Amino acid sequence: MQVKLSRTLVATAIAALTFGAAQAQDKPVMVKMASWVPAQHALNPALQAWGESLKAASGGTISATLFPSEQLGKAFDHYDMARDGISDFSYVNPGYQPGRFPIFAAASLPFMVNNAKAGSAAIDAWYRNYAAKEMKDVHFCFAFAHDPGAFHSRKKIVLPTDIKGMKVRPATSTVGQVITMLGGTNVQASAPESRDMLERGVAEAITFPWGSLTLFGIDKVVKYHMDVPFYVTPFVWVMNKDKYAALSVNQKKAVDSHCTSEWAEKVGSAWADFEISGHTKLLADPNREVYKLTPDQLNAWKQAVAPAEVQWAADVKKKGEDPVAVMNAFKQSLAKYKSGM
């Protein structure tokens, strides 16, 4: 028994030394992580924590530096920045580029996702089956979402008919399609540019999550807030393909262990807590009107936005995918993670 135990200990020690030697041979790698939200945004600490965990998992051989506030490029460009190697990892809002990622757009359809914690894991688990084809220019890491957003406006919006004639800054291209369907006009602006659009009257309303509303100063230029989980904006965290290919076997394993649905939920949850606290803060402000919808009003909205899914299905079909199968898979994932509407 003692001989067997000694052999086991020796074998374990050899394996540990071999692994350590392999890691010692790995070349140090510096990675640039691009984030377009302001430095103080709740997402950035979560991405930094991810980078620190990746460093530990790689035995200290991968070091990550986060560049927030559009330091490496504009919000609209972050996908192409990862593709082209301007950044090694990018935080991307695919909805900023209408029509480019139609499958992923399912997650931004109205009244689909009710929370960003389990919802982020649900979106990620579902999209993994499509990412390699739809986002083939980059190495997909994970997908996640912010907590449900709503309409915030300079004049009260209650029914979908109220959108007619309004100028609205939509969160995603999918929400933009809804605005157009309802007779409104879309005003395209990234999150950092949105306050200025509203302040100058270029837009009268915006779809946005609650905590970020205050962070970007948009709460200063809107008064009315529809208190309903209208939509989420889904995002992706992607990597430059050449950077990934150049990593050692051990370093790739470290990255792979950080590109999971579990990490999607961790990052989504950290941001969700921030958005939820923003909702609480705005509710307590006596100088603004935060209002619920009646069941009839909510039903009117759901009926009014239904054609958006029809349009989404047509876009997916053009890309050679079966929209029924894609949507069924998405709803099954939401049900599994208890995050559907």
Summary of the structure (lengths in Angstrom):
residues: 341
radius of gyration: 22.1
end to end distance: 58.8
largest distance: 83.9
contacts: 1189
relative contact order: 0.18
helix: 52%
strand: 15%
